[in-house]
C-alpha cells in the first residue's frame, strides 16, 4: 500500500473529476492531460486507500462506496486549500482572470449585457466564458466546468451556496396583428396552436406544470430548443408562444405580449461552490451581479 500521506492535492483533484464525470477520458479532457495520466493517478490512489475506487459499468465507471466517502471528505479539503491560496484583497481595475458562467438564453439577455458593460468599465482584465447550461448547470458547477450558475434551478445540496436574484412569470407572445386586447382566457390559451420552447434536456417550464394540475395540455404545433428565433416563427402566423416576461421584452414591436392564464411565478438564482466562496474576486463579482439584478427589479417597479 502506498503511504496515504504522499497523496497530493493534484491527485485528489483527478479523483474528484473522474467521480463527477463517471469517465476517465472526460476527466482527462477537462484537465488537458492524457487518459493514461489519469489512469496512472487513480492507480496510485487505489494503492494509497486500499480500494478499487471505480469499477467498470456500461460505458463508464461507477464509484465504490469508499470512493464516495473519500470524494466528499477531500472536496472540502480541496476547496479550503484553494480558498487559502486566494489573495485577500481584490482590485477590479488590476484583475487578470477568467470567470466561467453557466446560464441560458434568459440570463444572457437580462443579466449578461449590463454585466459586460460593468466589467469593461471597472474590470477590463476579467474575461467571461459563458456556457450553455440547458439542464446540466448543476453538473457543470460541481465538476468545476463553471464558476457560477445562474438560472431557474433549485439546489439544496451541501457544498453549494446561492442567492435569489430575480422573480418573474410567464406571458403569452404572438404576432402583434393577431393579439387579443386583453389576457388570454384558459380556453383560448389551451386551444391556440402553440410554438413550444423546450430549452433542451429534461427541463419543463413551470406553466406546463400548472396546466397539467388543471388537467389541460397545450396544442403544440412546433417545438424549438430556444426562444432566440421565436419572433421569426410567430410573426405572420396564428401561433402563440409562452415565455418569461423579461424574455418577451427583447422580442421587438412585431410581437405582442399579453397575459397568460398560467403565469407560474418562478425565481432566478445565482449559485456557486466552496471552491470560489471565499475568493475576494468572486465575492466582488457576485455582489455586482446582485446589484444588477436589484436594478432590474427597480426598473420593473418604476423606481
Secondary structure as GFF3:
##gff-version 3
##sequence-region A 1 303
A	DSSP	three_ten_helix	4	6	.	.	.	ID=ss1
A	DSSP	alpha_helix	9	21	.	.	.	ID=ss2
A	DSSP	alpha_helix	24	31	.	.	.	ID=ss3
A	DSSP	alpha_helix	35	49	.	.	.	ID=ss4
A	DSSP	beta_strand	54	57	.	.	.	ID=ss5
A	DSSP	beta_strand	60	63	.	.	.	ID=ss6
A	DSSP	alpha_helix	65	85	.	.	.	ID=ss7
A	DSSP	three_ten_helix	92	94	.	.	.	ID=ss8
A	DSSP	beta_strand	97	103	.	.	.	ID=ss9
A	DSSP	alpha_helix	105	110	.	.	.	ID=ss10
A	DSSP	alpha_helix	112	122	.	.	.	ID=ss11
A	DSSP	beta_strand	126	132	.	.	.	ID=ss12
A	DSSP	alpha_helix	137	142	.	.	.	ID=ss13
A	DSSP	beta_strand	148	151	.	.	.	ID=ss14
A	DSSP	beta_strand	160	168	.	.	.	ID=ss15
A	DSSP	beta_strand	170	175	.	.	.	ID=ss16
A	DSSP	three_ten_helix	176	178	.	.	.	ID=ss17
A	DSSP	alpha_helix	186	191	.	.	.	ID=ss18
A	DSSP	beta_strand	193	197	.	.	.	ID=ss19
A	DSSP	alpha_helix	206	213	.	.	.	ID=ss20
A	DSSP	beta_strand	219	224	.	.	.	ID=ss21
A	DSSP	alpha_helix	230	234	.	.	.	ID=ss22
A	DSSP	beta_strand	240	244	.	.	.	ID=ss23
A	DSSP	alpha_helix	245	248	.	.	.	ID=ss24
A	DSSP	beta_strand	255	259	.	.	.	ID=ss25
A	DSSP	beta_strand	266	273	.	.	.	ID=ss26
A	DSSP	alpha_helix	274	277	.	.	.	ID=ss27
A	DSSP	alpha_helix	280	300	.	.	.	ID=ss28
###
